[in-house]
Amino acid sequence: MSDIDLQNAKIHFEGEWLSSEDLTNKIQDKMQAGDMKFSNYAEALEKLNVALETSRQIEARILLLKEDYDKLKTLGGEDDAACVRKAIMAFIEGDLRADVSPAPAIEPEEKTPLTIQCDKCNTSIELSPDEKQTGVDCPKCGTSILLKPKSKGEVRHKDHFIG
């Protein structure tokens, strides 16, 4: 669709870039002059309108290293939007053999439960790493064990840190 400039809503027709309004005016001028040979203008107007109606705008912020930016500039000149548009179109049309496989999913870090000892009966108590707890009761003797905050997001029991 190189004969349509979606950004400026114009079509390249008979050596000039024309908007929908320009094409409509040319059709009206021909009709007023009694020249009924304007089907080529109507066809261009239809083609432009269909392209505009079926286009989608994408807004993105892209950060590139200088060397990659320089490579991009070789595709499209001084206008960054034109450079990006040409690069995307080249990719879509298969001219660019870029590896666009999705980034590997980052597996969540598997958290291992923390075990503390009851101060009274020495029973092992397993604490879930996902729960932020400030205290726990011993399942054997019922003693309440206070877990003191060490720093933001961590709690402490003796020498054990949770969080």
Secondary structure, 3 states (H helix, E strand, C coil): CCCEECCCCEEEECCEEEEHHHHHHHHHHHHHCCCCCCHHHHHHHHHHHHHHHCCCCCCCCCCCCHHHHHHHHHHHCCCHHHHHHHHHHHHHCCCCCCCCCCCCCCCCCCCCCEEEECCCCCCEEEECCCCCCCEEECCCCCCEEECEECCCCCEEECCEEEC
